[in-house]
Amino acid sequence: MSENIWSLKRCDLFERLTPVEKRRLETRAVMRTFKRKEIIYSPTEPGESVLVVLRGKIKIKTITPDGKETIFAFFGEGEMFGELALLETEPRNEYAEAVEEAQILAIPRDDMLALMDQRHDIALYVYKLVGLRRRRIENRVKNILFRSNRERVVALLLEFIETDGDQLPDGWQIRLELSHQDLANLIGATRETVTLTLGKLKQERLIGIHRRRIKVLDRERLAQELSGIAPDHAADAIRPGAVAPFQPKLL
């Protein structure tokens, strides 16, 4: 494995490692390339490693008994996944699939645990990462149970701004290329419902769409919808001297 592999990849976790720690992991890590739609791991497989995306994009998903796909998350370059293997010895319970050709680095569970035992700051980073991702999944479940389809779409767009958004002069560009079916699988809705909802948001000049890329044009108005303020009255609600409404941060 190339000695420069760690320095070439954007991964917050491994940027914290010393050269000696990097070399130690390099001797044990395995790198593989997966084609588009190829399964990286499946449910019931043992969680013997933690994985890092070196190139490309992957998704974590499950398949319901009736064959419907539910997407939990997307991960891109520099991001770690399969981290629950560090906390339990149970088999994995979801699929990891390459959305596009992807290069994946697999680090043996025991080596990563040994590093966490020596470096408490690394251990804390991993525990915080697990907690953050669990809260995001919990929020998705609450959205499905208690929010309308429009609110689910809005919540998802605001989440993507936090995790995969680039701020531009005229809004926020979401880096992920997502089909309407992908969005539907993320929020438990139908593709037709998502298409209609996105069309309405575009008509209201809240978002723009170009080749599967979504740009959020008015983040504040979207957030106001989730804070209980009707969009038509948002301007009146935030008048000079008034206290701005609470805008939940979606994690």
C-alpha positions in Angstrom: 0.0 0.0 0.0 1.3 3.5 -0.9 3.0 5.3 2.0 1.1 8.4 1.0 -2.4 7.0 1.0 -3.4 8.6 4.3 -2.2 12.1 3.4 -4.0 11.9 0.0 -7.4 11.2 1.5 -9.6 13.5 3.4 -10.5 11.7 6.6 -10.8 13.6 9.9 -10.0 10.6 11.9 -6.8 9.6 10.3 -5.5 13.2 10.1 -5.1 12.8 13.9 -2.7 9.9 13.6 1.1 10.0 14.0 3.3 8.7 11.2 4.0 5.6 13.3 0.3 4.9 13.9 -0.4 5.3 10.2 2.3 2.9 9.2 1.0 0.3 11.8 -2.5 0.4 10.3 -1.1 0.3 6.7 0.5 -3.0 7.3 -2.9 -4.5 8.2 -5.4 -2.6 6.2 -6.8 -4.0 2.9 -7.9 -1.9 0.0 -10.5 -3.1 -2.6 -12.3 -1.5 -5.5 -16.1 -2.1 -6.0 -18.0 -1.6 -9.2 -21.2 0.5 -9.3 -24.1 -1.4 -7.5 -21.7 -4.0 -6.1 -22.4 -5.1 -2.5 -19.6 -4.3 -0.1 -21.1 -6.2 2.8 -24.5 -7.8 3.5 -26.6 -8.5 6.6 -25.4 -11.4 8.8 -21.8 -11.0 7.7 -19.4 -10.6 10.6 -18.3 -7.1 11.5 -14.6 -7.8 11.4 -13.5 -4.4 10.1 -14.2 -0.7 10.0 -14.2 0.8 6.5 -13.2 4.1 4.9 -14.2 5.5 1.5 -11.1 6.4 -0.4 -12.8 7.2 -3.6 -16.4 7.2 -4.9 -19.7 7.0 -3.0 -21.5 4.2 -1.1 -24.9 3.9 0.6 -26.1 2.0 3.6 -29.5 0.4 3.1 -31.9 -2.3 4.1 -34.4 -4.3 2.1 -37.9 -4.9 3.5 -39.6 -8.3 3.2 -41.7 -7.0 0.3 -38.5 -5.9 -1.5 -38.6 -2.2 -0.8 -35.3 -0.4 -0.3 -34.8 1.9 2.6 -31.7 4.1 2.6 -30.1 5.0 5.9 -27.1 7.2 4.7 -24.7 8.0 1.9 -20.9 8.2 2.5 -18.3 9.8 0.3 -14.5 10.3 0.1 -12.8 10.3 3.5 -15.8 9.1 5.5 -15.8 6.0 7.7 -18.6 3.5 7.9 -19.3 0.1 9.4 -18.2 1.6 12.7 -20.6 -0.4 14.8 -18.2 -3.3 14.5 -16.1 -1.4 17.0 -18.8 -1.5 19.6 -20.3 -5.0 19.2 -19.4 -8.4 17.9 -22.8 -9.1 16.4 -23.1 -9.6 12.6 -23.9 -6.6 10.4 -27.6 -5.9 9.9 -27.6 -3.8 6.7 -26.2 -3.6 3.2 -23.4 -1.4 2.1 -23.5 -0.8 -1.7 -21.3 1.1 -4.1 -23.4 3.9 -5.7 -20.6 4.5 -8.2 -17.2 2.8 -8.6 -15.6 3.0 -5.1 -12.3 2.3 -3.5 -12.7 1.1 0.1 -10.1 0.6 2.8 -10.9 -2.0 5.4 -9.1 -1.8 8.8 -9.3 -4.9 11.0 -11.5 -4.4 14.1 -8.8 -5.5 16.5 -6.2 -3.1 15.2 -8.7 -0.2 15.4 -9.7 -1.1 18.9 -6.0 -1.3 20.0 -5.5 2.2 18.6 -8.6 3.5 20.4 -7.3 2.0 23.7 -4.0 3.9 23.3 -5.5 7.1 22.0 -8.5 8.2 24.1 -9.1 11.2 21.8 -9.6 8.8 18.8 -11.9 6.7 20.9 -13.9 9.8 21.8 -14.1 10.8 18.2 -15.5 7.4 17.2 -18.1 7.4 20.0 -19.3 10.9 19.1 -19.5 9.8 15.4 -21.7 6.8 16.4 -23.9 9.0 18.6 -24.3 11.6 15.8 -25.3 9.0 13.2 -27.8 7.3 15.7 -29.5 10.7 16.3 -29.8 11.2 12.6 -31.5 7.9 12.1 -33.8 8.6 15.1 -34.8 11.9 13.6 -35.6 10.2 10.3 -37.9 7.8 12.1 -39.6 10.7 13.9 -40.0 12.5 10.6 -41.7 9.4 9.0 -44.0 9.0 12.0 -45.0 12.5 12.8 -44.4 14.8 9.8 -46.1 15.3 6.5 -44.4 14.3 3.2 -43.4 18.0 2.5 -41.9 18.3 6.0 -39.9 15.1 5.5 -38.4 16.4 2.3 -37.7 19.8 3.9 -36.0 18.1 6.9 -33.9 16.0 4.6 -32.7 18.9 2.5 -31.7 20.8 5.7 -29.8 17.8 6.9 -28.0 17.5 3.6 -27.0 21.2 3.9 -25.3 20.3 7.2 -23.6 17.2 6.0 -23.0 17.7 2.2 -23.7 21.4 1.5 -21.5 24.1 0.0 -22.5 27.7 0.7 -22.7 29.8 -2.5 -23.7 33.5 -2.9 -27.2 32.5 -4.0 -27.9 29.5 -1.7 -26.6 26.1 -0.7 -25.5 23.5 -3.2 -26.0 19.9 -2.1 -23.1 17.9 -3.4 -24.9 14.5 -3.6 -26.5 13.5 -6.9 -29.8 12.1 -5.8 -32.6 10.6 -7.8 -36.2 11.2 -6.7 -36.3 7.5 -5.8 -33.2 7.9 -3.6 -35.0 10.7 -1.7 -38.1 8.6 -1.4 -36.2 5.7 0.0 -34.6 8.0 2.6 -37.9 9.4 3.9 -40.3 6.5 3.5 -42.4 8.1 0.7 -43.2 7.3 -2.9 -41.2 8.6 -5.9 -44.3 10.3 -7.2 -44.8 12.1 -3.9 -41.2 13.3 -3.8 -41.4 14.5 -7.4 -44.6 16.6 -6.7 -43.1 18.0 -3.5 -39.8 19.0 -5.1 -41.8 20.6 -8.0 -43.8 22.7 -5.5 -40.7 23.8 -3.6 -39.1 24.8 -6.9 -42.2 26.7 -7.9 -42.0 28.6 -4.6 -38.4 29.5 -5.4 -37.1 27.6 -2.3 -34.9 25.2 -4.3 -33.4 24.8 -7.7 -32.7 21.5 -9.5 -30.2 20.7 -12.2 -29.2 17.2 -13.3 -30.0 15.5 -9.9 -28.3 18.3 -8.1 -30.4 20.3 -5.6 -29.7 23.8 -4.6 -31.4 25.3 -1.6 -32.2 28.9 -2.4 -33.8 30.0 0.9 -32.6 28.0 3.9 -34.3 30.3 6.4 -37.8 29.8 4.9 -37.3 26.0 4.8 -36.2 26.0 8.5 -39.3 28.1 9.4 -41.6 25.4 8.1 -40.2 23.0 10.6 -40.3 25.5 13.4 -44.1 25.8 13.0 -44.3 29.2 11.2 -46.3 29.2 8.0 -44.1 30.3 5.1 -46.7 32.9 4.0 -46.4 34.6 7.3 -42.7 34.2 7.9 -41.9 37.8 7.0 -44.4 39.2 9.5 -43.2 36.8 12.2 -39.6 38.1 12.1 -40.1 41.8 12.3 -37.5 44.3 13.7 -37.2 43.8 17.5 -38.9 40.5 17.5 -37.3 37.3 18.7 -36.5 34.9 15.9 -38.3 31.5 16.1 -36.3 28.5 17.3 -34.9 26.6 14.3 -34.0 23.0 15.2 -30.6 21.8 14.1 -31.1 18.5 12.4 -28.4 16.0 13.3 
